[in-house]
Amino acid sequence: MLTVSTDKTKLDVAFIQNFLKDIYWAAGRTVEEVQCTIDHSICFGLFLDQKQIGFARVITDHVVFAYVMDVFVDEQYRGKGYSSKLIEAMMNEPQLQQVKIWRLATRDAHFLYEKFGFTPLAYPERMMEKIIK
């Protein structure tokens, strides 16, 4: 049975870190850093028969803004619609129903997020960033 849970005690932090440490957006992230991000986010664990197979998290103020991060489904479980179930649970999460602005960054999953109403930035020239290496 496929389930999505926001219960952080069910998360397999080692599984999450093992995936993230090699992926382009989180390369090198340590277990301690992963735990810190979990502690300060609303997290969504994706489970198949109680085994964690995916993860996503949202950083938010619960009213104005939410940023979707670290979304993944383990490679052996892809192509079955599980990532859509994960995003659907996120978008239906009661804690996030007042949020007016949602953002995320993706290199290759636009097709997934478009199903949930995400579009390219209307005014990208208004956005700025600061990256510390």
Secondary structure, 3 states (H helix, E strand, C coil): CEEEECCHHHCCHHHHHHHHCCCCCCCCCCHHHHHHHHHCCEEEEEEECCEEEEEEEEEECCCCEEEEEEEEECHHHCCCCHHHHHHHHHHCCHHHCCCCEEEECCCCCHHHHHCCCCCCCCCHHHCCCCCCC
